[in-house]
Amino acid sequence: MTPHERSLHLTRRQLFGRSALGLGTAGLAHMLGPELLAAASGSVDGLHHKPRAKRVIYLFMSGGPSHHDTWDYKPKMQDMFGQDLPEHVRDGQRITGMTSKQDTLPVCPSKYKFTRHENNDRGVWVSELLPHTATVAKDLCVIHSAFTEAINHDPAITYIQTGSQVPGRPSLGAWLSYGLGRLNDDLPGYMVMHARTSHPEQSLFNRLWGPGFLPSEHQGVLLRSEGDPVLYLNNPAGVTRRDRRAQLDTLGALNRLQHDRFADPEVLARIEQHEMAFRMQTSVPELMDLSGEGEQTFELYGEEARQAGTFSACCLNARRLAERGVRNIQIFHRGWDAHGNLPEEHESQCRDVDRGCAALIKDLKQRGMLDETLVVWGGEFGRTAYCQGKLTKENYGRDHHPRCFTVWMAGGGVKAGITYGRTDDFGYNIANEDGTPMFPQPHKDKWTPGTVHIHDLNATILHLLGIDHRRLTYRYQGRDFRLTDIHGHVITELLA
């Protein structure tokens, strides 16, 4: 390899790491702690500005929850039950092939009652489907004006998780791991859980928590609810911990020889992953042992929190991970894709997640952790104001709807007990204050007040953690990539 070719294989982080190979420097780095490693991002203390949050817990509702039946109260739709959606509301916007051949698009009001929880002049409306979450409504920052361009599940989930509808980009958690580093040497900086559901219609691919072109040490580590929490956590029969240590020392020496020859940064990442796996053999069993949790904890999260894999159990484990210094925690809950029989399916889904969401916020708050923990809840898009298929007052379905949907955040430096943005009387378009629809686009240098594109949401999440989304970049294939591509606007109106 020529010196120029060799230099192209080195990122800032690899160069920083290679300059710290001396024993004295390594010892100093250990004394100063993991925050030193984050400084490789090129800014003071590894951050671009003072953070409002230390960590993020992302509760992702895969499939697209219906904002009509959970958060976005639209009483005027009741008077138009079954009537065709007015043409000026749709205004020629794209719809999926699943409803494009219907003769009509009948207006479908929600069958559920809503209650307003006042903390300001507008208050937060919450559906009767979410009675537990309603008890923490005054802690929530509810965004009604989120929007995306993707109209089908896989590109939409990939888009909100990675900033691109095309697979292959790093996930939000991987970007945060790359930008922030780890606080706990014995646990990964990014951990993922899949909660059990009664409606697991869609698959979730590991690229959603993958590193893309970032070094593989930044990928999310999946905690399993059955068997070993992490694959190969236990040594094979006849292999002691001392044997495993000797194996890793030998393998590490061989890998370092390989790195010295080819300067491939993935070799260093492989060494780090092996070492992390060794440390996790001790740290993960302790993490998953709930015997030290008091009865008050299970009164809060519910008895289902004792059952591995339930959403409540995942939320409890998220709090335990946060206590142990894991910065990025994500819980996926599938099954929100209610094209038909929405009431039965959403009632089941809401029962799954309602108590866990409320308990997590209350638990973090009573432990003094909510102010420094950003909790995010939402899916990849919303659902239509019209019915897909046969409509009755008791049963209906809704199609995919990317033009507006609801996301909420709590803690971590966001305003509490507020709503942001609004939709029209049909929950179909983001609306101005006078109710007239607007049709925003995610332009790089232009932002429409009152709207939150998914690039804006991700830019705001990064901002709350002390990162300027425009400056967190990684050079790959000759260009600098970032989570928000060339878009994104920090929604300062959401900040406390």
The 8 nearest C-alpha neighbors of each residue, nearest first, counted from 0:
[[1, 4, 5, 2, 261, 3, 260, 262],
 [0, 2, 4, 3, 5, 6, 7, 261],
 [3, 1, 5, 4, 6, 0, 7, 8],
 [4, 2, 6, 1, 5, 7, 0, 8],
 [5, 3, 1, 7, 6, 2, 0, 8],
 [4, 6, 2, 3, 7, 8, 0, 1],
 [7, 5, 3, 9, 8, 4, 2, 10],
 [6, 8, 4, 5, 9, 3, 10, 2],
 [9, 7, 6, 5, 263, 262, 10, 264],
 [10, 8, 6, 7, 13, 14, 11, 264],
 [9, 11, 13, 12, 14, 8, 7, 474],
 [12, 10, 14, 13, 15, 9, 39, 40],
 [11, 13, 15, 10, 14, 39, 16, 40],
 [12, 14, 16, 10, 15, 9, 11, 17],
 [15, 13, 11, 17, 16, 12, 9, 10],
 [16, 14, 12, 18, 13, 17, 11, 19],
 [15, 17, 13, 19, 14, 18, 12, 20],
 [18, 16, 14, 19, 20, 15, 13, 12],
 [19, 17, 15, 16, 20, 14, 21, 13],
 [18, 20, 16, 17, 24, 21, 25, 15],
 [21, 19, 17, 18, 22, 25, 16, 24],
 [22, 20, 24, 23, 19, 25, 18, 26],
 [23, 21, 25, 24, 26, 20, 19, 27],
 [22, 24, 26, 25, 21, 27, 19, 20],
 [25, 23, 27, 21, 26, 19, 22, 28],
 [26, 24, 28, 22, 27, 23, 19, 21],
 [25, 27, 23, 29, 24, 28, 22, 30],
 [26, 28, 24, 30, 29, 25, 31, 23],
 [27, 29, 25, 31, 26, 30, 24, 32],
 [28, 30, 26, 32, 27, 31, 25, 33],
 [31, 29, 27, 28, 32, 26, 25, 33],
 [30, 32, 28, 29, 27, 35, 33, 34],
 [31, 33, 29, 30, 34, 35, 28, 36],
 [32, 34, 35, 36, 182, 181, 37, 31],
 [33, 35, 37, 36, 32, 38, 44, 180],
 [36, 34, 33, 38, 37, 32, 31, 28],
 [37, 35, 38, 34, 33, 39, 180, 45],
 [36, 38, 45, 180, 34, 39, 179, 35],
 [45, 39, 37, 40, 44, 36, 35, 41],
 [38, 40, 41, 37, 12, 36, 45, 15],
 [41, 39, 38, 45, 42, 37, 178, 46],
 [40, 42, 39, 38, 45, 43, 46, 11],
 [43, 41, 45, 46, 47, 40, 38, 44],
 [42, 44, 45, 46, 38, 47, 41, 48],
 [45, 43, 38, 46, 42, 34, 37, 35],
 [38, 44, 46, 37, 42, 43, 40, 39],
 [47, 45, 465, 44, 42, 48, 466, 43],
 [46, 48, 466, 42, 465, 467, 43, 45],
 [49, 47, 465, 46, 50, 466, 467, 43],
 [48, 50, 465, 51, 47, 46, 464, 463],
 [51, 49, 465, 464, 52, 463, 48, 53],
 [50, 52, 412, 463, 411, 464, 371, 49],
 [53, 51, 371, 411, 464, 372, 50, 54],
 [54, 52, 371, 464, 372, 326, 51, 50],
 [53, 55, 326, 372, 52, 327, 373, 371],
 [54, 56, 373, 327, 372, 374, 57, 326],
 [57, 55, 328, 374, 329, 373, 327, 375],
 [56, 58, 329, 375, 374, 59, 376, 55],
 [59, 57, 376, 330, 375, 329, 331, 56],
 [58, 60, 331, 377, 378, 61, 376, 57],
 [61, 59, 378, 332, 377, 333, 331, 62],
 [62, 60, 333, 378, 63, 332, 59, 335],
 [63, 61, 335, 336, 334, 333, 60, 64],
 [62, 64, 378, 380, 381, 335, 379, 336],
 [65, 63, 335, 381, 66, 378, 62, 60],
 [64, 66, 382, 67, 381, 68, 63, 69],
 [65, 67, 69, 70, 71, 68, 405, 404],
 [68, 66, 71, 65, 69, 109, 72, 70],
 [67, 69, 109, 66, 65, 70, 126, 111],
 [68, 70, 126, 66, 67, 125, 71, 65],
 [71, 69, 125, 66, 124, 126, 72, 67],
 [70, 72, 67, 66, 73, 69, 143, 124],
 [71, 73, 70, 74, 67, 124, 113, 68],
 [72, 74, 75, 76, 424, 71, 425, 426],
 [75, 73, 76, 77, 72, 108, 424, 78],
 [76, 74, 77, 73, 78, 424, 79, 425],
 [75, 77, 108, 79, 74, 78, 73, 425],
 [78, 76, 75, 108, 79, 80, 74, 109],
 [77, 79, 76, 80, 75, 74, 108, 82],
 [80, 78, 76, 82, 77, 81, 106, 75],
 [79, 81, 77, 106, 82, 78, 107, 108],
 [82, 80, 105, 106, 79, 107, 83, 390],
 [83, 81, 105, 79, 106, 80, 84, 104],
 [82, 84, 105, 104, 103, 106, 85, 81],
 [83, 85, 106, 104, 105, 86, 82, 385],
 [86, 84, 87, 88, 83, 89, 82, 90],
 [85, 87, 88, 89, 90, 84, 91, 83],
 [86, 88, 90, 85, 89, 91, 84, 436],
 [89, 87, 86, 90, 85, 84, 427, 428],
 [88, 90, 86, 91, 92, 87, 85, 427],
 [91, 89, 87, 88, 92, 86, 85, 93],
 [92, 90, 89, 93, 86, 87, 88, 94],
 [93, 91, 89, 90, 94, 88, 402, 86],
 [92, 94, 91, 95, 89, 150, 99, 90],
 [93, 95, 99, 92, 96, 98, 150, 400],
 [96, 94, 97, 98, 99, 93, 150, 399],
 [95, 97, 99, 98, 94, 100, 101, 93],
 [96, 98, 95, 99, 100, 398, 387, 94],
 [99, 97, 101, 100, 96, 95, 387, 94],
 [98, 100, 96, 101, 97, 95, 94, 102],
 [101, 99, 98, 102, 96, 97, 103, 95],
 [102, 100, 98, 103, 99, 104, 388, 387],
 [101, 103, 100, 104, 99, 98, 105, 83],
 [104, 102, 101, 83, 105, 84, 82, 100],
 [103, 105, 83, 385, 84, 386, 106, 101],
 [106, 104, 83, 81, 385, 82, 386, 103],
 [105, 107, 385, 81, 84, 80, 82, 83],
 [106, 108, 385, 386, 384, 80, 105, 81],
 [109, 107, 76, 77, 80, 106, 110, 384],
 [108, 110, 111, 68, 67, 107, 77, 73],
 [109, 111, 108, 392, 393, 112, 68, 342],
 [112, 110, 109, 127, 126, 68, 113, 128],
 [111, 113, 127, 126, 114, 110, 109, 128],
 [112, 114, 126, 125, 127, 124, 111, 72],
 [115, 113, 124, 125, 116, 126, 112, 127],
 [114, 116, 124, 123, 117, 122, 125, 113],
 [117, 115, 123, 122, 124, 114, 136, 118],
 [118, 116, 122, 119, 115, 123, 121, 120],
 [117, 119, 122, 416, 137, 116, 417, 120],
 [118, 120, 122, 121, 117, 417, 416, 123],
 [119, 121, 122, 118, 117, 417, 123, 418],
 [122, 120, 119, 123, 117, 418, 417, 118],
 [121, 123, 117, 119, 118, 116, 120, 115],
 [122, 124, 116, 115, 418, 117, 125, 417],
 [123, 125, 115, 114, 70, 113, 116, 72],
 [126, 124, 70, 113, 114, 133, 69, 123],
 [127, 125, 113, 69, 128, 129, 112, 70],
 [126, 128, 129, 130, 112, 113, 111, 125],
 [127, 129, 126, 130, 349, 346, 69, 111],
 [130, 128, 127, 132, 353, 131, 126, 133],
 [131, 129, 133, 132, 127, 128, 134, 353],
 [132, 130, 133, 354, 134, 129, 357, 353],
 [131, 133, 357, 134, 129, 135, 130, 353],
 [132, 134, 136, 130, 131, 135, 125, 129],
 [133, 135, 132, 131, 136, 130, 357, 137],
 [134, 136, 133, 138, 137, 132, 357, 139],
 [137, 135, 133, 139, 138, 134, 416, 132],
 [136, 138, 416, 135, 139, 415, 118, 116],
 [139, 137, 415, 416, 136, 135, 409, 140],
 [140, 138, 409, 415, 416, 136, 137, 408],
 [139, 141, 417, 408, 415, 407, 416, 418],
 [142, 140, 407, 418, 139, 406, 419, 417],
 [141, 143, 419, 406, 405, 407, 144, 418],
 [144, 142, 405, 420, 421, 404, 145, 419],
 [143, 145, 420, 450, 403, 142, 429, 451],
 [144, 146, 451, 404, 403, 452, 143, 405],
 [147, 145, 403, 452, 402, 401, 404, 451],
 [146, 148, 401, 149, 452, 453, 402, 380],
 [147, 149, 401, 150, 146, 402, 155, 440],
 [150, 148, 155, 147, 151, 154, 401, 164],
 [149, 151, 401, 399, 148, 155, 400, 152],
 [152, 150, 149, 155, 153, 154, 399, 95],
 [153, 151, 155, 154, 156, 62, 150, 379],
 [152, 154, 156, 155, 157, 151, 164, 158],
 [155, 153, 164, 157, 156, 152, 158, 151],
 [156, 154, 149, 158, 152, 153, 157, 379],
 [157, 155, 379, 158, 153, 159, 154, 152],
 [156, 158, 154, 160, 155, 164, 161, 159],
 [159, 157, 164, 163, 162, 155, 156, 161],
 [158, 160, 156, 162, 157, 161, 453, 155],
 [159, 161, 157, 170, 158, 171, 156, 207],
 [162, 160, 170, 158, 163, 169, 157, 168],
 [163, 161, 158, 482, 483, 159, 160, 484],
 [164, 162, 158, 165, 161, 157, 168, 166],
 [163, 165, 158, 154, 157, 166, 155, 162],
 [164, 166, 163, 167, 154, 157, 158, 168],
 [167, 165, 168, 164, 157, 163, 206, 154],
 [166, 168, 211, 165, 169, 206, 212, 161],
 [167, 169, 211, 161, 166, 170, 212, 163],
 [170, 168, 211, 210, 161, 173, 209, 212],
 [169, 171, 161, 173, 208, 172, 160, 209],
 [170, 172, 174, 173, 160, 161, 175, 169],
 [173, 171, 175, 170, 174, 327, 189, 176],
 [172, 174, 217, 176, 170, 210, 175, 171],
 [175, 173, 177, 171, 172, 176, 178, 170],
 [174, 176, 172, 178, 177, 173, 179, 171],
 [177, 175, 173, 180, 179, 174, 178, 217],
 [178, 176, 174, 175, 179, 180, 173, 217],
 [179, 177, 175, 176, 174, 180, 40, 37],
 [178, 180, 37, 176, 175, 177, 181, 45],
 [179, 181, 37, 176, 177, 178, 36, 188],
 [182, 180, 188, 183, 33, 179, 184, 176],
 [181, 183, 324, 33, 184, 325, 180, 34],
 [184, 182, 324, 185, 181, 186, 325, 323],
 [183, 185, 186, 182, 181, 187, 275, 33],
 [186, 184, 278, 183, 279, 282, 275, 187],
 [185, 187, 183, 184, 279, 188, 282, 325],
 [188, 186, 189, 190, 325, 185, 220, 181],
 [187, 189, 181, 325, 326, 176, 327, 186],
 [190, 188, 327, 219, 187, 328, 172, 220],
 [189, 191, 220, 219, 328, 221, 327, 329],
 [192, 190, 221, 329, 220, 328, 330, 219],
 [193, 191, 330, 222, 221, 329, 331, 194],
 [194, 192, 331, 330, 332, 195, 191, 308],
 [195, 193, 310, 308, 332, 309, 331, 192],
 [194, 196, 309, 308, 193, 310, 332, 197],
 [197, 195, 198, 199, 333, 194, 334, 332],
 [196, 198, 199, 195, 334, 347, 348, 344],
 [197, 199, 334, 196, 200, 333, 344, 335],
 [200, 198, 334, 333, 201, 196, 197, 202],
 [201, 199, 198, 334, 202, 333, 336, 62],
 [202, 200, 199, 203, 333, 334, 62, 61],
 [201, 203, 204, 200, 199, 333, 153, 61],
 [202, 204, 201, 205, 207, 333, 206, 61],
 [203, 205, 206, 207, 202, 208, 209, 153],
 [204, 206, 207, 208, 209, 203, 219, 221],
 [205, 207, 209, 208, 204, 167, 211, 166],
 [208, 206, 205, 209, 170, 204, 160, 157],
 [207, 209, 219, 206, 170, 205, 218, 172],
 [208, 210, 206, 218, 207, 211, 170, 205],
 [211, 209, 169, 218, 213, 173, 215, 217],
 [212, 210, 169, 168, 167, 213, 209, 170],
 [211, 213, 210, 169, 214, 168, 475, 167],
 [214, 212, 210, 211, 215, 169, 217, 473],
 [215, 213, 216, 265, 217, 268, 212, 210],
 [214, 216, 217, 218, 210, 268, 213, 265],
 [215, 217, 268, 214, 218, 272, 271, 269],
 [218, 216, 173, 215, 176, 210, 214, 177],
 [219, 217, 210, 209, 173, 215, 216, 208],
 [218, 220, 189, 190, 208, 191, 209, 221],
 [219, 221, 190, 191, 189, 218, 222, 187],
 [220, 222, 191, 192, 190, 223, 219, 229],
 [223, 221, 228, 192, 229, 191, 220, 224],
 [222, 224, 228, 225, 229, 221, 192, 227],
 [223, 225, 308, 307, 228, 222, 226, 227],
 [226, 224, 223, 227, 228, 307, 308, 222],
 [227, 225, 228, 224, 223, 229, 230, 232],
 [226, 228, 229, 230, 232, 225, 223, 231],
 [229, 227, 223, 222, 224, 226, 230, 225],
 [230, 228, 227, 232, 222, 223, 231, 221],
 [229, 231, 232, 227, 228, 223, 233, 226],
 [232, 230, 233, 229, 234, 227, 235, 276],
 [231, 233, 230, 280, 229, 227, 234, 279],
 [234, 232, 231, 235, 280, 227, 230, 236],
 [233, 235, 238, 236, 232, 231, 239, 240],
 [236, 234, 238, 237, 233, 231, 239, 232],
 [235, 237, 238, 234, 239, 233, 240, 242],
 [236, 238, 235, 239, 234, 242, 240, 243],
 [239, 237, 236, 235, 234, 242, 240, 243],
 [240, 238, 242, 241, 243, 237, 234, 236],
 [239, 241, 243, 242, 244, 238, 234, 245],
 [240, 242, 244, 239, 243, 245, 238, 246],
 [243, 241, 239, 245, 240, 244, 238, 246],
 [242, 244, 240, 246, 241, 245, 247, 239],
 [245, 243, 241, 247, 242, 246, 240, 248],
 [244, 246, 248, 242, 243, 247, 249, 241],
 [247, 245, 243, 249, 244, 248, 250, 242],
 [246, 248, 250, 244, 249, 245, 251, 243],
 [249, 247, 251, 245, 246, 250, 244, 252],
 [250, 248, 252, 246, 251, 247, 245, 253],
 [249, 251, 247, 253, 252, 248, 246, 254],
 [252, 250, 254, 248, 249, 253, 247, 270],
 [251, 253, 255, 249, 254, 250, 248, 256],
 [254, 252, 250, 256, 251, 255, 257, 249],
 [253, 255, 257, 251, 256, 252, 250, 258],
 [256, 254, 258, 252, 257, 253, 259, 251],
 [255, 257, 259, 253, 254, 258, 260, 252],
 [256, 258, 254, 260, 255, 259, 261, 253],
 [259, 257, 262, 255, 261, 260, 256, 263],
 [260, 258, 256, 257, 262, 261, 255, 263],
 [259, 261, 257, 258, 262, 256, 263, 255],
 [260, 262, 258, 263, 259, 257, 5, 0],
 [263, 261, 258, 259, 260, 264, 8, 5],
 [262, 264, 261, 265, 266, 258, 8, 267],
 [265, 263, 266, 267, 262, 268, 13, 8],
 [264, 266, 268, 267, 263, 269, 214, 215],
 [267, 265, 269, 264, 268, 263, 258, 254],
 [268, 266, 270, 269, 264, 265, 271, 258],
 [267, 269, 265, 271, 266, 216, 270, 215],
 [270, 268, 266, 272, 267, 271, 265, 273],
 [271, 269, 267, 273, 268, 272, 251, 274],
 [270, 272, 268, 274, 269, 273, 275, 267],
 [273, 271, 275, 269, 274, 270, 276, 216],
 [274, 272, 276, 270, 271, 275, 269, 277],
 [273, 275, 271, 277, 272, 276, 270, 278],
 [276, 274, 272, 278, 277, 273, 279, 271],
 [275, 277, 279, 273, 274, 278, 272, 280],
 [278, 276, 274, 275, 279, 280, 273, 281],
 [277, 279, 275, 185, 280, 276, 281, 274],
 [280, 278, 282, 276, 281, 283, 277, 185],
 [281, 279, 278, 277, 232, 282, 283, 276],
 [280, 282, 279, 278, 283, 284, 285, 277],
 [281, 283, 279, 285, 284, 280, 185, 286],
 [282, 284, 286, 279, 285, 281, 280, 287],
 [285, 283, 287, 286, 282, 281, 288, 280],
 [286, 284, 288, 283, 282, 287, 281, 289],
 [285, 287, 283, 284, 288, 282, 319, 320],
 [286, 288, 284, 285, 289, 283, 316, 228],
 [287, 289, 285, 286, 290, 284, 291, 283],
 [290, 288, 291, 292, 287, 286, 305, 285],
 [289, 291, 292, 288, 293, 287, 305, 285],
 [290, 292, 289, 293, 288, 294, 285, 296],
 [291, 293, 289, 290, 296, 294, 297, 295],
 [294, 292, 295, 296, 291, 297, 290, 289],
 [293, 295, 297, 296, 298, 292, 299, 291],
 [294, 296, 298, 293, 297, 299, 292, 300],
 [295, 297, 299, 294, 298, 293, 300, 292],
 [298, 296, 300, 301, 299, 294, 295, 302],
 [297, 299, 295, 301, 296, 300, 294, 302],
 [298, 300, 296, 297, 301, 358, 295, 362],
 [301, 299, 297, 358, 355, 298, 311, 304],
 [302, 300, 297, 298, 303, 299, 304, 311],
 [301, 303, 304, 305, 297, 300, 298, 306],
 [302, 304, 305, 306, 301, 311, 309, 312],
 [303, 305, 312, 311, 302, 306, 301, 300],
 [304, 306, 303, 302, 307, 312, 297, 289],
 [307, 305, 303, 304, 309, 308, 312, 302],
 [308, 306, 224, 309, 312, 305, 304, 225],
 [307, 309, 224, 194, 195, 312, 306, 313],
 [310, 308, 312, 195, 194, 311, 307, 306],
 [309, 311, 194, 313, 312, 352, 314, 351],
 [312, 310, 355, 304, 314, 313, 309, 300],
 [313, 311, 304, 315, 309, 310, 314, 307],
 [312, 314, 310, 316, 311, 315, 317, 309],
 [315, 313, 317, 311, 316, 312, 355, 359],
 [316, 314, 312, 318, 317, 313, 311, 319],
 [315, 317, 319, 313, 318, 314, 320, 312],
 [318, 316, 314, 320, 315, 319, 313, 321],
 [317, 319, 321, 315, 316, 320, 322, 314],
 [320, 318, 316, 322, 321, 317, 323, 315],
 [321, 319, 317, 323, 322, 318, 325, 316],
 [320, 322, 318, 325, 324, 323, 319, 317],
 [323, 321, 319, 320, 324, 318, 325, 368],
 [324, 322, 320, 321, 325, 319, 183, 186],
 [323, 325, 182, 321, 183, 322, 326, 320],
 [326, 324, 188, 321, 320, 327, 323, 189],
 [325, 327, 54, 188, 324, 55, 189, 328],
 [328, 326, 189, 55, 172, 325, 54, 188],
 [329, 327, 56, 190, 191, 189, 57, 55],
 [328, 330, 57, 191, 56, 58, 192, 190],
 [329, 331, 192, 58, 193, 191, 59, 57],
 [330, 332, 59, 193, 194, 60, 58, 192],
 [333, 331, 60, 194, 61, 59, 193, 330],
 [334, 332, 61, 199, 60, 335, 62, 196],
 [333, 335, 198, 199, 336, 62, 200, 61],
 [334, 336, 62, 64, 63, 337, 61, 333],
 [337, 335, 62, 334, 63, 338, 64, 61],
 [336, 338, 341, 339, 335, 396, 397, 340],
 [339, 337, 396, 397, 398, 336, 387, 341],
 [396, 338, 340, 341, 337, 395, 397, 387],
 [341, 339, 395, 396, 342, 394, 343, 344],
 [340, 342, 337, 396, 344, 339, 343, 345],
 [343, 341, 345, 344, 340, 346, 394, 395],
 [342, 344, 346, 341, 345, 340, 347, 394],
 [343, 345, 341, 347, 346, 342, 348, 340],
 [346, 344, 348, 347, 342, 341, 343, 349],
 [345, 347, 349, 343, 344, 348, 342, 350],
 [348, 346, 350, 344, 345, 349, 351, 343],
 [349, 347, 345, 351, 350, 346, 344, 352],
 [348, 350, 346, 351, 352, 353, 347, 345],
 [351, 349, 347, 348, 353, 352, 346, 354],
 [350, 352, 348, 349, 353, 310, 347, 196],
 [353, 351, 349, 355, 350, 354, 310, 356],
 [354, 352, 349, 356, 355, 129, 350, 131],
 [353, 355, 357, 131, 356, 352, 358, 300],
 [354, 356, 311, 358, 352, 357, 353, 300],
 [357, 355, 359, 353, 354, 358, 352, 132],
 [358, 356, 132, 354, 360, 359, 355, 131],
 [359, 357, 355, 361, 300, 360, 356, 299],
 [360, 358, 362, 356, 357, 361, 355, 314],
 [359, 361, 363, 357, 362, 358, 364, 356],
 [362, 360, 364, 358, 359, 363, 365, 357],
 [363, 361, 359, 365, 364, 360, 358, 366],
 [364, 362, 369, 368, 366, 360, 361, 365],
 [365, 363, 369, 361, 367, 366, 362, 368],
 [364, 366, 362, 367, 363, 361, 368, 369],
 [367, 365, 363, 364, 368, 362, 369, 361],
 [366, 368, 364, 365, 369, 363, 370, 371],
 [369, 367, 363, 366, 371, 370, 364, 372],
 [368, 370, 364, 363, 372, 410, 371, 367],
 [371, 369, 411, 410, 368, 372, 412, 52],
 [370, 372, 52, 411, 53, 369, 368, 51],
 [373, 371, 411, 369, 54, 52, 55, 370],
 [372, 374, 411, 55, 410, 409, 52, 56],
 [373, 375, 56, 409, 408, 55, 57, 372],
 [374, 376, 408, 57, 58, 407, 56, 373],
 [377, 375, 58, 407, 406, 59, 57, 408],
 [378, 376, 406, 59, 60, 407, 58, 405],
 [379, 377, 60, 63, 61, 59, 380, 64],
 [378, 380, 156, 155, 63, 159, 61, 62],
 [381, 379, 401, 63, 378, 404, 400, 399],
 [382, 380, 404, 400, 63, 65, 64, 66],
 [383, 381, 400, 399, 65, 398, 397, 63],
 [382, 384, 400, 385, 397, 398, 399, 427],
 [385, 383, 107, 106, 425, 427, 426, 386],
 [386, 384, 106, 107, 105, 383, 104, 397],
 [387, 385, 397, 107, 396, 105, 388, 395],
 [386, 388, 396, 397, 398, 98, 338, 385],
 [387, 389, 386, 390, 396, 339, 395, 98],
 [388, 390, 395, 387, 391, 386, 396, 394],
 [391, 389, 395, 386, 394, 388, 392, 81],
 [392, 390, 394, 393, 395, 389, 81, 107],
 [391, 393, 394, 110, 390, 395, 80, 107],
 [394, 392, 391, 110, 395, 342, 390, 340],
 [393, 395, 391, 340, 392, 342, 390, 341],
 [396, 394, 390, 340, 339, 341, 386, 391],
 [395, 339, 397, 338, 341, 387, 386, 340],
 [396, 398, 338, 386, 387, 383, 382, 337],
 [397, 399, 383, 382, 338, 387, 400, 396],
 [400, 398, 382, 383, 381, 150, 401, 397],
 [399, 401, 382, 381, 383, 402, 380, 398],
 [400, 402, 380, 147, 403, 146, 150, 381],
 [403, 401, 146, 400, 428, 147, 427, 404],
 [404, 402, 146, 145, 144, 401, 428, 429],
 [403, 405, 381, 145, 143, 66, 380, 144],
 [404, 406, 143, 142, 66, 145, 144, 407],
 [407, 405, 377, 142, 376, 141, 143, 145],
 [406, 408, 141, 376, 140, 142, 375, 139],
 [407, 409, 375, 140, 374, 139, 376, 141],
 [408, 410, 139, 374, 140, 373, 138, 413],
 [411, 409, 370, 369, 373, 412, 372, 413],
 [410, 412, 373, 52, 372, 371, 370, 51],
 [411, 413, 51, 495, 410, 494, 370, 52],
 [414, 412, 494, 495, 493, 410, 411, 415],
 [413, 415, 495, 494, 493, 140, 417, 412],
 [416, 414, 138, 139, 140, 417, 137, 413],
 [415, 417, 137, 139, 138, 118, 140, 136],
 [418, 416, 140, 415, 141, 122, 123, 419],
 [417, 419, 141, 142, 140, 123, 420, 122],
 [420, 418, 142, 143, 141, 417, 421, 449],
 [421, 419, 449, 144, 143, 450, 142, 418],
 [420, 422, 143, 430, 144, 429, 419, 423],
 [421, 423, 429, 430, 426, 428, 144, 424],
 [422, 424, 430, 426, 425, 434, 428, 429],
 [425, 423, 426, 73, 75, 422, 76, 434],
 [424, 426, 427, 423, 384, 76, 73, 422],
 [427, 425, 422, 423, 424, 428, 384, 73],
 [426, 428, 425, 384, 423, 403, 422, 402],
 [429, 427, 422, 436, 423, 402, 403, 426],
 [428, 430, 422, 144, 436, 437, 421, 403],
 [431, 429, 436, 422, 434, 423, 435, 437],
 [430, 432, 434, 433, 435, 436, 437, 429],
 [431, 433, 434, 430, 435, 421, 420, 449],
 [432, 434, 431, 435, 430, 436, 423, 421],
 [435, 433, 430, 431, 432, 423, 436, 422],
 [434, 436, 430, 431, 433, 437, 423, 432],
 [437, 435, 430, 428, 429, 431, 434, 423],
 [436, 438, 430, 429, 439, 431, 435, 428],
 [437, 439, 436, 440, 429, 428, 402, 430],
 [440, 438, 437, 447, 441, 450, 446, 429],
 [439, 441, 442, 438, 452, 446, 447, 445],
 [442, 440, 452, 486, 443, 439, 446, 487],
 [443, 441, 445, 440, 444, 486, 446, 487],
 [442, 444, 486, 485, 445, 441, 487, 446],
 [445, 443, 442, 446, 486, 488, 487, 441],
 [444, 446, 442, 443, 447, 441, 488, 440],
 [445, 447, 448, 442, 444, 488, 441, 443],
 [446, 448, 450, 439, 449, 445, 440, 451],
 [449, 447, 450, 446, 451, 420, 490, 431],
 [448, 450, 420, 447, 419, 144, 451, 421],
 [451, 449, 144, 448, 447, 420, 145, 452],
 [452, 450, 145, 455, 144, 456, 453, 146],
 [451, 453, 146, 455, 454, 145, 147, 441],
 [452, 454, 456, 455, 159, 147, 457, 451],
 [455, 453, 487, 457, 483, 452, 456, 458],
 [456, 454, 487, 488, 458, 452, 453, 457],
 [457, 455, 453, 459, 454, 458, 451, 460],
 [456, 458, 460, 454, 459, 455, 453, 461],
 [459, 457, 455, 461, 489, 468, 456, 460],
 [458, 460, 489, 462, 456, 457, 461, 490],
 [461, 459, 457, 463, 462, 458, 456, 464],
 [460, 462, 466, 464, 458, 459, 463, 468],
 [463, 461, 466, 459, 465, 464, 460, 467],
 [462, 464, 51, 460, 461, 465, 50, 52],
 [465, 463, 50, 52, 461, 462, 466, 51],
 [464, 466, 50, 48, 462, 46, 49, 463],
 [467, 465, 462, 461, 47, 464, 46, 468],
 [466, 468, 469, 470, 462, 47, 471, 461],
 [469, 467, 458, 471, 470, 466, 461, 483],
 [468, 470, 467, 471, 481, 472, 483, 485],
 [471, 469, 467, 468, 472, 466, 481, 47],
 [470, 472, 468, 469, 481, 467, 178, 466],
 [473, 471, 481, 480, 470, 479, 474, 469],
 [472, 474, 480, 479, 475, 481, 471, 213],
 [475, 473, 479, 478, 480, 477, 472, 476],
 [474, 476, 477, 478, 473, 479, 480, 212],
 [477, 475, 478, 474, 479, 480, 212, 473],
 [476, 478, 475, 474, 479, 480, 7, 473],
 [479, 477, 474, 475, 476, 480, 473, 472],
 [478, 480, 474, 473, 472, 475, 481, 477],
 [481, 479, 473, 472, 474, 478, 484, 475],
 [480, 482, 472, 484, 483, 471, 473, 479],
 [481, 483, 162, 484, 161, 171, 480, 174],
 [482, 484, 454, 486, 162, 481, 487, 485],
 [483, 485, 481, 482, 486, 480, 162, 163],
 [486, 484, 443, 483, 487, 481, 469, 442],
 [487, 485, 443, 483, 484, 442, 454, 441],
 [488, 486, 455, 454, 483, 458, 443, 489],
 [487, 489, 455, 458, 490, 446, 486, 454],
 [490, 488, 459, 458, 491, 455, 487, 462],
 [491, 489, 492, 493, 459, 488, 455, 494],
 [490, 492, 493, 494, 489, 459, 495, 488],
 [493, 491, 490, 494, 495, 419, 414, 489],
 [494, 492, 491, 413, 414, 490, 495, 140],
 [495, 493, 413, 491, 414, 492, 412, 490],
 [494, 414, 413, 412, 493, 415, 492, 491]]
